[in-house]
């Protein structure tokens, strides 16, 4: 869908209306605004819109600025795509900014209806790193489209209890399983991407279908529930389910226990958390994300390093939210040349989950908060690899590694370099007391047993803890690392061998020779740019970079 085709406001007038005098106005709207708040610039545009389309409305705007601020609460410029003072552009679904600072580093973001998945489809510039003084003609153009609509719903049992972990299919009359998802604990929430049309919701094969049945509005049982996606602003759907006779006391989730065997034998649906050895033909699933042209350059190099060292077929899963149009256009050519599969995935940040306002922190959130719902249910194990990482070993070793019942495995931070001791926050203060004898792990690479992760509702546990901790803006400074490390008491982390992640900042020079991956992590002492570090640290980086750069949009 092209966003320009969406009309979310009345059609604009073709001429300026005859404004009534003050004595003729029949309604009065009073708004009290803090002029430098993050909400004020949005509300001001709404008031402008109201004033244009409802000329009979009198307006009083009272400015009430906050005092004693340590920093400005807003760091953005805001425009609506449709606004009354630019009727010609409004009809085209477009807008423009003028007078932006030339020397500041700017990022373009689109805020849209929660039921829309909106992504950039055209721009020659790096929309994540714009400095107008460096751009020819000082002009930037970008086009966005609605890539998909979201069907959002809530699922409940008869007592309004969410069936946590219930797996759902969405399909059509010909195929009942086109996409799938899992019901979350909070509000029984679920979401699925869908195009306009008639669709059918059903319970996934296996545990969900064996234990539950769907209830229609007249309380009769059913195997499917019809949903209709017919509006750009979709309403929250509802799905009611009921336990099948004889399954009332059976849980579709596992109970985590150190011994594991008792609960595994008790629960007929338990997988026991055992690791299956993959064959040479099994696909290795790799998840990664990037934002900005520089990190997309790193991402291509990471992909090549994986392919050159992994013998099994590889499928890459890339988070679609932050990738540029150029990267998405070049990827098919690269996949054809090197014979790998790829797929773009996303999950709209739920309305009830505390959202991060800074883009980098949202990216960190996507690394850890939605692992149970980002991938199809058929994917049982996935390896996350940072974009700025070089892989030197066969990733099949990680897939086959026994995680000893843990839902995921991370590499502990190195403690080799004495000069970095002052930066090892995990060895002092709160973190030292909280972790005890447990190590603090780095999140640049980790392997997830998705089957066990889903069976233990690990995603719900992570989101629940995150929602509590993130109320304090000073908490979770390194969100993607701090959250799983903080939760080690509830969700055990299997510590991967140290050789699986070498970083010059923390690890010794001697250990580099045995490194199976090299991470270009930042050094808070030297603050050397990543490109300089890459050429200096990684012998094969220059040749990989030249190879990757051959795939670019002309």
N, C-alpha and C positions, 0 to 999 in steps of 0.2 A: 504494500500500500504506500502511496505517496502521500506524505503528510499534508501536502498542499490541497488534497482533495477533501480533507476533513473540515467541516463547517461546525464548529462548536459554539458559535455565537450567531445571533441574527444576521442576515445579510446586511452589509454596510449600506448606508444611505448614499444616494448618488449626488446629493447636494447638502449643504449645511442647513440644518433645520431652523425654523423661525423660533428663536428662544423666547420664552415668556418672560415678562418682567418679574421682579422679585415678589411683588404683591400677588402674582398669579400662581406662584409655585404652591403645590398642594401637599408636598412632603418635605421633611427636613432630615438630612442625614448628618450626624455629628461623629467625627472620627478623631480619636486621640492617638497620636503617633509619636514614637521616639524616632526622630528623623535619621539617626545613624544606626538603627537596629537592622538586623538582617531581614526582618519581616516588612519594614517600612517601604522599601522600594517595590515590593510586590503589591502591597495594599494600595500604594499611590497609583499604580497602573490600573488597578481595579476601580478606584474612585474616578479616574479619568474616563474609563470605559462607561461607568454608570452615568457620569455627567453628560456624556455624548448621547447615549441611547435613551436616557430618561431625562429630557430637558425640564420636566416639571419638578425635578428634585432639587431642593436647595441644600447646599453643603456647607458645613462648618468644620474646618480642620484645625485642631488644636495640637500644637507641637509641644511635646513634653520630653525633652532630652534627658537621658541618664547623666549623672554626674559622677565625678571621681573614678573615671575609667582608666584602667591600666593600658588598654589597647582598644582600637576600634573593633566593635563587634561584627562588622561586616567588611568583607574584603572582595566584594564582587560587584559587577555591573549587571543590571537585570533588564530584560525587555521581553514583552509578550510577542509571540509571532503575529497575533491579530491585535491591532490597536487602532483606535479611531482617528488618530492624527496622520495616518498613512494609509488611506483607503485603497490606493492602487496596489501597494504591497500586500495589504491585508487580503485582498482577493486572491493573490498568488500564494498565500501562506508563507510570506517571507517577512524579514525584518532586517534592520541594519543598525550598527553602532557607529557613532562618530565621536571624535574627541577623546578616544582612549589614550592612555599614556603610551608613549613610544618606547620607553626604555624598560618598562616593567615586564616580567615574565607572566604571560596570561595563559589561561586554559579555558577552552570552550566546553560547556556542558549544556545538555538539554534536559529540562524538567518537563515531564509529560504526565498524562493521566496514568495512574497505577496499572490500569489494564492494557496499556500499550507497551510494547517493546520497541523503543525508538533507537535507531543506530545510524551513524554517519555512513553515507554511501558515496560521497564525492568531496574531495578536497585535496589539493596538491600540497597544502601546508600541514605541519605537525600541530594538530589542534590541542595537544597537551603541553606544548612548549612554544608559545608564540611570543616573539619579541618584534614588534612592528618596525623598529628601526633597522632590523636586519632583512626585512622583506621588501622585495621589489614592488614599487608603486604604493607601498604601505597599505595594501588591500588584501584581505583574506576572504575567500568565499567557501562556504560549506553547505552541503545538502544532506538533509536527514530524511529518513523514511520510517514508516511504521513497518517493522519487519514481521511482526506477529501480534495478534491479540492474545490476552491471557484470560483463561477461564479460572476464576478463583472461587473456592468453595469451602464449606465447613462440613465435616462428617461427624455424626454422633450416633451412639447407641440409644436405645429407648429411654435410658435414664439421663440422657444428655451428657454422657461421659464420652470423650473422644476415644476412638479405637486406635490408640497410639501404635504407629508402625504398620498400619493397614496399607497394603499396596494396591494401587488402582491402575487400570488400563483405560485409555481413551482411544476409541476407534470409530469406524463408520460401519455401514451396512455390509461391506465386503470384508473388512478386516477389523476385528475387535481390539487389536493391539498395535496401535501406531506409535503412541507415546505412553509413558507410564510415570508414576510418581508415588510418594509415600505420604500418608497422613501424619501431620505433626501433632505433638501433645497440646501445644498452645492453641486453644479454640478449635481443635480438630481441623486446622487449616491445611489446605492443599491448593496447588496451582498447576495448570497445564497450558501449554501453548496451543492455540487453535486458530484456524482461519474461519471466517463467517460460514455458517452452514449448520446442518444437523449432525450431532455427534452422539456417541453412546458411551456412558461410563459403566465399567464393570469391575468386578473384583479380580485381582491378579490370580493366575494359576498358582496352586500350591497352598501355603498356609492360609492366605486370605480367603480363598474360595472354599477351602475345606471347613473353616471355622465360622464363616459369616455368610449371610445372605442379605440382599438389598430389600428394603421395605418401601413399597409404593405409598402414595398419599392415603390410600384407603386401607393401609396396614396389611396388604397382601404382599407375599414375597415375590421377588423378581430377580432375574439374572442380570438385567441391564437397566440403566436409567437414561432416558433421552435428555439431552441438553441442546439448546438452540443458541448459537452465537450469532446474534443479529444486530448488535448495537456496538458502537465504538466505546460507549461508557457502560460496561457490563455490570450487572448487579451480582452480589455475592450469592452463589448457589448453595444449596443444602442437600446433603445426602444422608439418609437414615439407614442404618444397618442393624442386624440382629444376629445373635449367636444361633447357630444351628442346634437342633436338639442333641443333647449328649456332649456338646462342646462348651457348655456354660462356664465351666471352671478351668478351661484350657486357655493359656496365654499364647499369643502368636510371637511374643518376645521371649528371649532367653533371660535367665537370672544369672548375673555374673557372680562367680564364686571362685575362690582360690583353688579349691579342690576340683571344681568343674564337673567331675564325673557324676555326682549324685543328681545335680540339677539337669545335666545332659540326659541322663537316663530317665528322669521323671518327666521331662517335657518332650512330647512326641515330635515337636517341631525343631528341637535343638540340633544345631550343627556341631556343637561341642568345641568350636573354635579350632579345629584341626586344619593343618596346612596341607594342601594337595600339591604334589610336584607337577609342574607344567611340562608338556612335551615340546619338542623342537618346533612343532607347527602351531602352538598356541600363541595368540596375539598378545603382545606386551602393551599395556595401556599406560600412556604417559600424559599427565595433566600439567598445563602451564598457562601463564598469563603474562601480558606485557602491556605497557602504556607508554606511548611516545615512540617516535621513529628510532631513537637510539636503542631502546630496549627491544624493539622489534628486530633490529639488526643483531643484537645479542641472541634473540630467540631463534633466528634462522641458524646461527652458528651452533647453538645447543642442539637443535634438531639434527644437524649433520653429524655432530659428535656422537649422538645416540645411535644413529643409523650405521655409522662406520664401526661401531663396537658391539652392537647387539645383533645376534644371528637370527633370532625369531622375527616374524612379522611384527611391525610396530604400528599402533594407531595413536595419534596425538589428539588430545582433547584441549581445545583452546577456549578460554573464556571470551565470549564475543563482545562484551560490554565496552572494552577499552581499546580494541584493536582498530587500526586505521583502515580506510578503504584500500589503500595501496597494498597493505600486507594481505588482506583478504583476496585481492585480485591476483597476486603473484603466487599464492600458496598452491592452487591447483597445478600450475606448471611445475613447481618444485616437487609436488607429490608424484606427478607422472614420471618425472626424471628419476627419482630415487625410490619409487615403488613403495610408498607408504600411504596409509589412510589417515584422514583427519576429519574432525567434526567440531563445529562451534557449539558451545553450550552456554546456557545462562540460566539465572533464576532471579526473578524480580524480588528485590528486598521487601519482605512482608511488612505490612503497615504497622504491625504490633511489635516489631523488633527494632530496638533503638538504633536509629540510622546514624552513620558517621557523615559529618558534613564535609570533611576534607577528603579529597579524592584518593590520596595515598592510603588513608586509613580504610576507606571502602574496599580498595584493592586487597589490603591485608585481610579484611573481613571475608571476602570471597574465597580466600585461600583455605579457610578453616571452618566457616559456619554452615556451609551448604553441601558438604561432601556426600551426604546421604541422598540428596535429591538432584544433584547436578548431572549425574550419569544414569544411563538406562539400568534397569534392575539386572540385566544380564551381565553387566560388568561387575566382577566379583573382587578384583584387586586392581589398584591403580597406584602409580608412582608419580608423586609431584616432583618436578625439577624446576628450579628457578631459571628465568630466562638468561641470566648472566652466569651460567654454569657450563663447564666443559666436562663431558662424560668420557671416561677413559676405560670403562669396563662394560661387560655384558650385563644389561639390566635384568636378565633372566635370573641372575644370582639373587637379586632383591626379591623377585616374585616368589622364588622357591624357598626363601629364608623362613624358618619357623619363628613366628612372633611370640610363641609361648602364651597364647591366649589373649594377647593385647590386640586392640583394634588397629593400632598403627605403630610404626617404628620410626624414630628420629635419631639423628646422630648427636651425641653430646658435644657441647662446646669444648674446644681445645683449651688447655690451661698452660700451654708451653712457654709463652713469651712473658718474661717477668716485667718488661716495660709496660705491659698492658694491664697490670694488676689493678690499677685505679679505675679501669673501665669495666671490670668484671663485677657488675652490680649483683649478680647472683651469688657472690661469695661474701656478701656483707649485708647487714641490716635485715630488713623484712624477708627478703628472698632467702637468705641463709637460714633463718629460723624456719621459714615455711617449708623449704625443700628438705631440710635435714640431711640425710645421707643420699638423697636422690640427686642425680645430675640435672643441670639445666641444658636443654637441647636446642639446637638451631633448626629453623624451619625452612632452610633453603632446599632441602631434599627430605622427603619422607615417603614411606610406603604405607598404604591403607588397605587393610582387609575389609573391603566394603560389605561383604556378606555378614561378617561378624559385627561390623560397625552398625549396620542396620538392625541386626537381631538384638543388639544391646541398647538400641535407641540412643546411641552415642551423640548423634546430631542434636537431639532434643536436650541432652545434658549440657552440651557445649553452648547452645543458644540460651538456655535458662541461666547458666552461670554468667554468660556474656551480658545478658540483659541486666543482671544485677550489678556487675562490676562497672559497666560502661556508664552508669548514672554519674559516676565520678569521673570528670574529664581528665583527671590526673592519673587514672588507672589505665592499665593495659597500654603502656607506652609503646610496646612492640606487640601489637594485637595478635598477630598470627603466631608469635612465639610464646608470649606471656600466657595466653589462654590455655593451651594444652599443657604447658609446664605447671601452671597453677593448679590444674585439675588432676595431676598425677595421682592424688589420693583416691579419686573416684574412677578415673579412666587411666589405667596403667599404660605407660609408654615403654615399648621395647627399645632398648638402646642398641642401635645399629653399630657395627664395628667402626672405630674411628677412621679407618681408611676410606670410608665411603663419603667423607666430605673433608677436604683440605682447604683451609682459608689462610692466606698469608698473615692476616691480622692477628690470628690467635694460635696458629699451629707452627711448629718448628720447621726450619728448612730441611732438616734431616728426614722428616716424615713425608715430604713431598713426593719422593721417588715411589712410594707405595700407594699414593693417592689414587682412588678410583674415580673421583670427581674433584674438580677444582672450582671453587666458588670465588667470584670476584667481589667479595664483601668489602664494604667501606672500611677505611682505617681512620678512626677519630683523631689519631695523632698526626698523620701526614696529610690526610684529606686529598690524596692524589686522585685525579680523575680516573674513571674506570677504564677508558680507552688506553691510557698510558700503562696502567697496571696490566691490562690484558696482553699487550704486546710484550711487556717485560717478563711476565710470570709464565705465560702459556706458550710453549714453543710452537705448537701447531696452530695458534690462533690466527696468525696472518694468512696462512694458506686457506684455512677454513673461511675466513672473512672474505677473501677474494672469490672463493667458490660460491659463497652465499650471495654476494653482491651481484653475481651474474643474473640473479632472478630479481628483477626490479621493473616497475612500471615505466615504460618509455614515455 
